[in-house]
Each structure stands twice: as C-alpha cells, then as structure tokens.
Amino acid sequence: MPMQGSLSIERMCELARVSRAGFYRSLEERAPREESTEVRSAIQRIALEHRRRYGYRRVTAELRRRGMRVNHKRVARLMRADSLLAVQPKQFVTTTDSNHALEVYLNLARRMKLRGIDQLWVADITYIRLQAEFVYLAVILDGFSRRVVGWKLDRTLASRLAMEALEMAIEARRPVAGLVHHSDRGIQYASGEYVAILRKHAMVPSMSRPANPYDNASCESFIKTLKREEIYANEYENLEHLRDHVEEFIERYYNQKRLHSALGYCSPEEFEQQTRQESEAATIGATVTFFQETQEKVSIHVLGEGTQVPSLPPAPSLFGESTR
C-alpha cells in the first residue's frame, strides 16, 4: 500500500474525504505548475545575466546546457509574457567609402572551406553615435570561430584606426603565413600602409564584390549584435566610458560567454578550445599510425616476410594515463 509520510495514501484520502483518483489527479495537475515555475525562474535568471541580450532561441539553448529540456516555443511564450524578449535593433548604416583609385583585390574568402582558426580574418568598420559626435569602431573577427581578435575605437575614421585593430589581432594571434584577410573595398583597407602590414606578415588581401554586403556577413552580424545588445541599450558619458563598455562586451562577454548559433550554441572561446582538442587528438592519432606503419615496414625488411611483428604499447590518453 503506498505511503505518504507515516500515513497511507488510502488513510489520507479517508481523512480528507476525497477519492484516491482525485488525490492522484491533483498531484498530476500540480506537477506542471511547479515545473513551469522552475522554468520561468530559470528564464528570468538567464535574461538578467545576459542583460536581455538573448532572444528565445539562445535562452532555450542555455536552458538545455543547464539540463532543462524545454521547447523553444514555450520559452518564447514565457519571455513574451514577462516582457523579456531581446531588445530590437535599430537601422544599421554603413561607413564604407570605396570611391578611390587605390588597388582592390579579388574576393578569395567566398569559396574558402575553413577547417580551423586563423585561416580567414574578416574586418569591418562602423560608427557609434556618442551624444553630439560620432566615433568609429574597427573590428577583426576570425572567420572560423567568430571570435573578435582585434578592435580599435576612436574619433577618427582614418586608416590608422583599422591599422591599430589589425596590429592588435597580429599581436594576439601570431598567425602563420597564408592567412586570408577579407574586408570591404573601403579606403582604410585599400591604403598602402594597411596593405604593407598585411604583406609584412605574409597575409593575403581579399575584398568583397561591389555593393554586396553578404560577402562580409559574419563581421556585419557581429556589429549588429554589438549595437543591439550593448550600444542601443545604454547611454555613455564620454568616449572612455563607451570604450570600457565595448571592451567588457567584446573581451569578457561576446568572446567568452555569448552562445553563437553558427557554432552549435557555443561561445567563440569554447568553440576554439574544442577545435584545439580535436586537432591535438587527430595529430596524436596520425603520429601513432605513422610509427605503427614504420615499425611494421622496418620489421619486415630486417626480419623477413611473414615474421611476427611485435605491437606497440597503447597510445597515451589525451586526458591522463590510459585506463586499459
């Protein structure tokens, strides 16, 4: 007989003058309400943690990372009821000036099949309205991980703005020769000084086709995210105040924490860590295979065809000693 505390369910029903069927029905009706309260509280916590930057799909992904299986439509409904849907974007205005006589370059990025970080960097510049003036932000993203690898915020739109963002990226990443640097045809990226830095570090310039913003989509997507989730949601006293907020958003939020749908709802930093681990595992596997094949060939050459070849010991585990 089922027990509830020190009393049986049957005895409790007798004392309360309810049927057993009615008792179990009340439990079933209460469970969804409790679950709904738990989900709603979790949604509210996530929305506050991310300052209402997340839409319902990213909130759903974050809930699943925390072990809560919930449908995205239900999340959208609860967020709408609690006025927690993400802040909507304002119109985006471009700053590209491609009316110049400088050399432009073929679009190499369009057909690239990326397999790792630092194969393609994507650069762009945008403006930010700051009280009675405009300031400008140059950014460089890794095309594979979507991580912001370089940025510079200043009052000038001159070539130096883009150059300092590039120098920051080079200092942080130390890329190998052959990296493709993609941008629009703006004068900042076509300038002789900028191209000279690319050549110095064996980078290959690539530029978008005229009037085709989709060629630079990943960088423009980041800029829209920055404006929607940070710039339009706040007011800034001066350039230094804005710079502090932009640094916080890029370095400690976007790169490290913000889930990216194109990365399987990982942050750029998590995605790069996974990529490195997979690359290390593949390298070790290839090395072990090489030595096994080499040992077999040498043994056959020295001992003769048909001789039993001793096997190598098991390969070391990537994550500690082998458990075999």
Residue pairs with C-beta under 8 A, 6 or more apart in sequence:
1 8
1 9
1 10
2 8
2 9
2 10
3 9
4 12
7 15
9 20
9 23
10 20
12 23
13 19
13 20
13 22
13 23
16 23
36 78
38 68
39 63
39 68
39 70
39 74
39 75
39 78
40 78
40 82
42 63
42 66
42 68
43 59
43 63
43 75
43 78
43 79
43 82
43 84
44 82
44 84
46 54
46 59
46 62
46 63
47 54
47 59
47 79
47 82
47 84
50 58
50 257
50 258
51 229
51 233
52 84
52 85
52 86
52 87
52 233
53 86
53 87
53 228
53 229
53 230
53 233
53 258
54 62
54 86
54 259
55 85
55 86
56 72
56 75
56 76
56 79
56 85
57 72
57 261
58 258
58 259
58 261
58 265
59 75
59 79
60 70
60 71
60 72
60 75
61 259
61 261
61 265
62 259
63 70
63 75
64 70
65 265
76 85
78 84
79 85
86 228
86 229
87 228
87 229
87 232
87 233
88 228
89 224
89 227
89 228
89 232
90 227
90 228
90 232
92 126
92 220
92 223
92 224
92 227
93 127
94 126
94 213
95 125
95 126
95 127
95 136
95 157
95 186
96 125
96 184
96 185
96 186
97 186
97 187
98 104
98 184
98 185
98 186
98 187
98 210
100 187
100 190
102 187
102 190
102 191
102 192
103 190
103 195
104 185
104 190
104 207
105 205
105 206
105 207
106 206
106 207
107 182
107 206
107 207
107 208
107 209
107 215
108 180
108 182
108 204
108 206
109 120
109 122
109 143
109 180
109 182
109 206
109 215
110 215
112 119
112 120
112 143
112 180
114 120
114 143
114 144
115 144
116 144
116 275
116 279
117 142
117 144
117 145
117 147
117 272
117 275
118 142
118 144
118 173
118 175
118 176
118 179
119 143
119 144
119 179
119 180
120 142
120 143
120 144
120 179
120 180
120 182
121 140
121 141
121 142
121 143
121 149
121 169
121 175
121 179
121 180
121 181
121 182
121 203
122 140
122 141
122 142
122 143
122 182
122 183
122 216
122 218
122 219
123 138
123 139
123 140
123 141
123 162
123 165
123 166
123 181
123 182
123 183
123 189
123 219
124 138
124 139
124 183
124 184
124 216
124 219
124 220
124 223
125 136
125 137
125 138
125 139
125 157
125 161
125 162
125 186
125 188
126 136
126 137
126 139
126 223
126 227
127 134
127 135
127 136
127 137
127 157
128 134
128 135
128 136
128 137
128 153
128 227
128 231
128 242
130 236
130 238
130 239
130 242
131 236
133 155
135 153
135 154
135 155
135 239
135 242
136 153
136 154
136 155
136 156
136 157
136 161
137 151
137 152
137 153
137 223
137 226
137 246
138 151
138 152
138 153
138 161
138 162
138 164
138 165
138 188
139 148
139 150
139 151
139 165
139 219
139 222
139 223
139 250
140 148
140 149
140 150
140 151
140 165
140 166
140 168
140 169
140 219
141 147
141 148
141 149
141 218
141 219
141 222
142 149
142 173
142 268
143 182
143 218
144 275
145 263
145 268
145 271
145 272
145 275
146 218
146 222
146 260
146 262
146 263
146 268
146 271
147 255
147 268
147 269
147 271
147 272
148 222
148 250
148 251
148 254
148 255
148 268
149 168
149 169
149 172
149 173
150 165
150 166
150 167
150 168
150 169
150 170
150 172
151 165
151 168
151 246
151 250
152 161
152 162
152 164
152 165
152 168
153 239
153 242
153 243
153 246
154 161
154 164
155 239
157 188
158 188
159 187
159 188
159 191
159 193
159 194
161 188
162 188
162 189
162 194
163 193
163 194
163 197
166 181
166 194
166 197
166 198
167 197
170 197
170 201
175 201
175 203
176 202
177 201
177 202
177 203
178 202
178 203
178 204
179 201
179 202
179 203
179 204
180 203
180 204
180 206
181 198
181 203
181 204
181 205
181 206
182 206
182 207
182 208
182 215
182 216
183 189
183 205
183 206
183 207
183 208
183 216
184 207
184 208
184 215
184 216
185 207
185 208
185 210
188 194
189 205
189 207
190 207
195 205
198 204
198 205
208 215
208 216
209 215
213 220
222 254
225 254
225 258
226 246
226 249
226 250
226 254
229 249
230 245
230 246
230 249
234 245
236 242
236 245
254 267
254 268
255 267
255 268
255 269
256 267
256 268
256 269
257 267
258 267
258 268
259 265
259 266
259 267
260 266
260 267
260 268
260 271
263 270
263 271
264 271
266 274
277 318
280 318
281 318
284 315
284 316
284 318
285 315
288 312
288 315
291 312
292 311
292 312
295 309
295 312
296 309
299 307
299 309
299 310
300 307
300 309
303 309
314 322
314 324
315 322
316 322
317 323
